[in-house]
Amino acid sequence: MGILWTIIIGFLAGVVAKFIMPGDNEPSGFIMTTILGIVGAFVATFLGQALGWYGPNQGAGFIGAVVGAIVVLFIYGFIASRSRSSSV
């Protein structure tokens, strides 16, 4: 049940993160935003468990998932802008 909640929270976090951090280099489309939100939720869960904020069977909360999704969107935008400038 923990992974299911992580996916649901990640879905919502991806949508919120996209509203908070819009930009040209971020992925467009509902599915890509959702996938990056889910990845952000998994990142937040992993980092929270590694730092001792969450127990072994706990997932990231909504705020943590939004922050994780924003971090993933920032990294994605940074990589996308670098690959565009090097290909020109």
PyMOL commands that set and color helices and strands:
alter all, ss='L'
color gray80, all
select helices_A, chain A and resi 2-20+30-50+62-87
alter helices_A, ss='H'
color red, helices_A
deselect
rebuild
show_as cartoon
